[in-house]
Amino acid sequence: MDKLSTFEDIFNKLFFEYKGIRVGVRVKQGGIEIANFITHIDNIVIKPLNKKYSEGNKRIGLIVIQEKKGENCFNIPFILDFNTMYALFCKNGANIKSMNMEFVIKRKTVQSEKSA
């Protein structure tokens, strides 16, 4: 189990361990589930937003997780600073908290898809 708190460490862990696999994603905001879907992670990039998107005097960036086939993606927002995110990586998934949002990413296996 790994506990990470910088966007660089979280990005690198996602990039090297989740790129190319199928995952289930559950998104919560303020404790309320707002999305639940399954996707295949084909690419992960960091995208800084322009200055109009900021919190106080700190800029906001996105970890963009892309699916190649359907050209779908989802974004994990973060403040461009140190220790502004929190992530817990376990054997079969990750829990990422940032900016009042929580992303639960679980690896999907053939067996788990059959039981769902």
C-alpha positions in Angstrom: 0.0 0.0 0.0 1.4 3.4 -1.0 0.3 6.8 0.4 1.2 9.7 -1.9 0.5 13.4 -1.6 2.0 15.2 -4.6 0.5 15.4 -8.0 3.8 14.3 -9.6 4.0 11.1 -7.5 0.3 10.3 -8.1 0.6 11.0 -11.9 3.7 8.7 -12.1 2.0 5.9 -10.2 -1.1 6.1 -12.4 1.0 6.3 -15.6 3.2 3.3 -14.8 0.7 1.1 -13.1 -2.7 1.8 -14.7 -1.9 2.7 -18.3 -3.2 0.1 -20.7 -5.7 -1.6 -18.3 -9.5 -1.6 -17.8 -10.8 0.1 -14.6 -14.0 0.9 -12.8 -14.2 4.6 -11.7 -16.4 6.0 -9.0 -16.4 9.8 -8.5 -17.7 11.6 -5.4 -18.0 15.3 -4.7 -18.7 16.4 -1.1 -19.4 12.8 -0.2 -22.1 12.4 -2.9 -21.5 10.0 -5.8 -21.8 11.9 -9.0 -20.4 9.3 -11.5 -19.8 5.6 -11.9 -18.3 4.1 -15.0 -15.9 1.5 -16.6 -13.2 2.6 -19.0 -9.9 1.6 -20.5 -6.9 3.8 -19.6 -4.9 4.5 -22.8 -3.1 7.7 -21.9 -2.5 9.9 -18.9 -1.3 13.5 -19.2 -1.0 16.6 -17.0 -2.6 19.8 -18.2 -2.2 23.1 -16.5 -5.3 25.4 -16.8 -5.0 29.1 -17.7 -5.0 31.8 -15.0 -8.7 32.4 -15.0 -9.1 28.9 -13.3 -7.5 29.4 -10.0 -8.2 29.0 -6.3 -6.9 32.1 -4.5 -3.5 32.8 -6.0 -2.8 29.2 -6.9 -3.3 27.7 -10.3 -5.3 24.6 -11.0 -4.2 21.7 -13.2 -5.7 18.5 -14.4 -4.6 14.9 -14.6 -6.4 13.9 -17.8 -7.0 10.1 -18.2 -7.9 9.3 -21.8 -9.6 6.4 -23.5 -8.4 6.0 -27.1 -11.3 4.0 -28.7 -14.2 6.1 -27.6 -12.1 9.3 -27.3 -13.6 9.7 -23.8 -11.6 11.1 -20.9 -12.1 12.1 -17.3 -10.1 14.7 -15.3 -8.8 14.8 -11.8 -8.3 18.4 -10.8 -5.6 19.5 -8.4 -4.0 22.7 -7.1 -0.5 23.3 -8.6 1.4 23.2 -5.3 2.9 20.6 -2.9 0.7 18.3 -0.9 -2.6 19.4 -2.4 -3.7 15.8 -3.2 -3.9 12.6 -1.2 -3.8 9.1 -2.8 -3.9 5.7 -1.4 -2.8 3.0 -3.8 -3.6 -0.6 -2.9 -3.1 -3.9 -4.8 -6.4 -3.7 -6.8 -7.1 0.0 -6.9 -6.5 3.6 -5.9 -8.4 6.2 -3.9 -7.5 9.8 -4.9 -8.8 12.9 -3.0 -8.3 16.4 -4.4 -10.3 19.6 -4.3 -13.4 18.2 -2.5 -13.5 15.3 -4.9 -12.8 11.6 -4.5 -11.9 9.2 -7.3 -12.0 5.5 -6.6 -10.3 3.6 -9.3 -10.5 -0.2 -9.3 -8.7 -2.6 -11.6 -11.2 -4.7 -13.6 -10.4 -8.4 -14.2 -12.4 -10.8 -16.3 -13.7 -12.5 -13.2 -14.9 -9.3 -11.5 -16.7 -8.2 -14.7 -18.6 -11.6 -14.9 -19.8 -11.2 -11.3 -21.0 -7.6 -11.8 
